[in-house]
Amino acid sequence: MTHPGTSAASSHGAEDRIRLRPARREDLPHLVPLLLRLKRLNEEFDPLLKVRTDAEARAQAVLEADLENPQSVLLAAEGSGADHGKLVGIVRATVRERPFYTPEKEGVILDIYLLPLYRRHGVGEYLLEETTRRLAERGAGIVTAEFPTQNEIAARFYAKRGFRPITALHARTL
């Protein structure tokens, strides 16, 4: 059984692994380290994604802004069993305008991170399905995911679920 504002996965045993719910302000001390783990992982994929020294304070500010933004989706994944009540994952997404294209609103998955113990077993797919559903509720007609180009695991994960590249971001240092 789910509680208002929460969801249980419908397949793959994910409902036995996590409980996904909207994040709350009191979750931030636990979500900040999860978000930073993801950003440090991104740094391993590309040196242009070097994590700043003030990243913890910036993560706190970004997550606080997400909580206030009605276009944002900020979800907390709670563990089960011995990890019951412990936050083991985070999802950040938002809806943004596409002024030149249809559909006019794009749901952008900015960050999905799960502790390694919670990966597989359909949990990532569940996070994607729930995030997509919540973005659609906010008016998104297309969903995209942003992740480092060199992250082949993420590329395969999304491709397996029908995502394909539509734009490219190229960079160089100055």
Phi and psi in degrees as a GROMACS rama.xvg file:
@    title "Ramachandran Plot"
@    xaxis  label "Phi"
@    yaxis  label "Psi"
@TYPE xy
-103.618  158.15  THR-2
-101.334  158.435  HIS-3
-53.8594  134.158  PRO-4
84.2525  -0.480275  GLY-5
-121.602  168.569  THR-6
-141.159  150.179  SER-7
-115.385  143.316  ALA-8
-65.8951  150.341  ALA-9
-95.6178  -13.3189  SER-10
-154.628  177.095  SER-11
67.2228  7.59851  HIS-12
75.9928  6.15375  GLY-13
-62.3287  -31.343  ALA-14
-63.924  -22.0295  GLU-15
-83.1849  -15.1899  ASP-16
-98.6235  -39.5799  ARG-17
-143.746  164.593  ILE-18
-122.964  125.233  ARG-19
-104.879  132.692  LEU-20
-150.933  161.393  ARG-21
-60.3339  139.871  PRO-22
-70.9011  152.952  ALA-23
-123.056  160.461  ARG-24
-54.1575  -39.0688  ARG-25
-70.3683  -11.0248  GLU-26
-80.3196  -19.6193  ASP-27
-55.2448  -41.1083  LEU-28
-60.1546  -21.805  PRO-29
-96.1619  -27.5437  HIS-30
-79.6939  -33.0529  LEU-31
-56.3655  -49.8685  VAL-32
-62.7443  -33.6978  PRO-33
-65.4503  -44.1284  LEU-34
-63.1954  -40.431  LEU-35
-67.2872  -34.1961  LEU-36
-60.4314  -42.183  ARG-37
-63.4738  -45.7289  LEU-38
-64.4484  -36.143  LYS-39
-69.3338  -34.0368  ARG-40
-64.2027  -42.9438  LEU-41
-58.3037  -37.847  ASN-42
-60.7372  -32.7047  GLU-43
-67.0236  -27.2039  GLU-44
-78.8486  -30.6467  PHE-45
-157.507  128.171  ASP-46
-65.4091  -17.2666  PRO-47
-74.1605  -5.73878  LEU-48
-105.642  34.4874  LEU-49
-62.9167  127.931  LYS-50
-72.5135  132.568  VAL-51
-70.2541  157.36  ARG-52
-69.2063  -25.9795  THR-53
-98.24  23.3614  ASP-54
-60.5486  -35.1792  ALA-55
-62.904  -47.1179  GLU-56
-64.2922  -39.1128  ALA-57
-66.3836  -39.9866  ARG-58
-62.574  -42.8759  ALA-59
-58.8632  -46.5888  GLN-60
-65.2599  -41.8409  ALA-61
-63.487  -45.3133  VAL-62
-67.2029  -37.3874  LEU-63
-61.8359  -43.1137  GLU-64
-63.541  -39.8419  ALA-65
-59.9419  -41.2119  ASP-66
-61.494  -31.6538  LEU-67
-87.5676  -18.3127  GLU-68
-88.3746  117.432  ASN-69
-66.9398  -15.4145  PRO-70
-88.3468  -7.79121  GLN-71
-90.3134  149.514  SER-72
-117.842  117.329  VAL-73
-126.773  112.528  LEU-74
-117.419  145.418  LEU-75
-113.433  133.375  ALA-76
-105.408  119.95  ALA-77
-97.1632  141.023  GLU-78
-75.5542  177.284  GLY-79
-127.22  178.212  SER-80
58.8951  -128.102  GLY-81
-63.8106  -22.928  ALA-82
-96.8004  14.9517  ASP-83
-53.4895  126.203  HIS-84
85.333  -12.8914  GLY-85
-83.1689  134.811  LYS-86
-78.7857  121.354  LEU-87
-117.983  0.275522  VAL-88
-163.865  162.563  GLY-89
-142.949  145.3  ILE-90
-129.937  131.887  VAL-91
-124.255  130.013  ARG-92
-151.014  164.463  ALA-93
-152.348  163.641  THR-94
-107.683  131.022  VAL-95
-132.845  156.446  ARG-96
-74.2905  146.724  GLU-97
-117.36  87.7858  ARG-98
-64.6619  -18.4592  PRO-99
-111.7  -4.00904  PHE-100
-130.017  161.52  TYR-101
-116.051  146.179  THR-102
-58.7207  153.852  PRO-103
-77.2371  -21.1039  GLU-104
-119.417  134.39  LYS-105
-115.405  128.706  GLU-106
-90.1239  122.544  GLY-107
-112.792  118.905  VAL-108
-83.121  113.267  ILE-109
-89.6332  -41.5649  LEU-110
-149.403  132.173  ASP-111
-132.798  124.364  ILE-112
-140.744  132.741  TYR-113
-127.292  141.03  LEU-114
-57.7812  145.446  LEU-115
-51.7175  -37.5894  PRO-116
-58.835  -25.3359  LEU-117
-99.3784  2.44199  TYR-118
-79.8164  159.344  ARG-119
75.6957  -162.655  ARG-120
55.6745  18.5109  HIS-121
81.727  2.9106  GLY-122
-68.4651  -44.2115  VAL-123
-61.3492  -41.4483  GLY-124
-63.6538  -40.147  GLU-125
-61.4198  -44.9122  TYR-126
-59.6739  -42.4322  LEU-127
-63.3512  -46.0752  LEU-128
-61.1692  -46.2118  GLU-129
-65.8608  -41.6195  GLU-130
-63.506  -44.4029  THR-131
-59.8223  -43.9955  THR-132
-60.3638  -44.4378  ARG-133
-69.8801  -34.2605  ARG-134
-67.2939  -40.4946  LEU-135
-62.2059  -38.4066  ALA-136
-61.0404  -26.486  GLU-137
-92.2333  7.88927  ARG-138
101.013  0.797805  GLY-139
-66.7276  136.253  ALA-140
-107.661  -5.58455  GLY-141
-147.346  147.512  ILE-142
-122.621  134.718  VAL-143
-125.011  163.775  THR-144
-132.057  134.654  ALA-145
-106.969  129.376  GLU-146
-160.032  162  PHE-147
-59.9944  137.254  PRO-148
-55.2293  -37.1467  THR-149
-77.9762  -5.19889  GLN-150
-81.1926  86.014  ASN-151
-68.3882  -27.3062  GLU-152
-64.1115  -46.7939  ILE-153
-64.8441  -42.0119  ALA-154
-59.3947  -44.9122  ALA-155
-66.4655  -40.6736  ARG-156
-57.1113  -50.8067  PHE-157
-70.9644  -40.7891  TYR-158
-60.3592  -39.0006  ALA-159
-63.4141  -21.4667  LYS-160
-107.799  22.1477  ARG-161
90.7456  4.43872  GLY-162
-82.8398  150.248  PHE-163
-144.584  155.319  ARG-164
-66.0135  139.15  PRO-165
-126.51  -21.4034  ILE-166
-140.169  167.399  THR-167
-134.733  143.482  ALA-168
-114.773  117.909  LEU-169
-111.723  146.355  HIS-170
-142.366  159.549  ALA-171
-150.8  152.706  ARG-172
-78.6291  156.3  THR-173
